[in-house]
């Protein structure tokens, strides 16, 4: 039980790191999209 609990905590830690990296990637994509939209707005 204790061993399983430890591995569960490790899994949660890994998931948090994955989520953080995904979130950073999403933020990067969103900034790219915002840049495109702001360029389009300038020309509009």
C-alpha positions, 0 to 999 in steps of 0.5 A, spaced: 500 500 500 505 504 501 509 503 495 503 504 491 502 511 494 509 513 493 508 511 485 501 514 485 505 521 488 510 520 483 505 519 477 502 526 480 508 529 479 510 527 472 503 529 470 503 536 473 510 537 469 507 534 463 501 539 464 505 545 465 509 543 459 503 543 455 500 549 458 507 553 456 506 550 449 499 552 448 501 559 451 506 559 445 501 557 440 496 563 443 501 568 442 502 566 435 495 566 433 494 573 437 500 576 433 497 573 426 490 577 429 493 583 431 497 584 424 490 582 420 487 588 424 492 593 422 491 591 415 483 591 416 
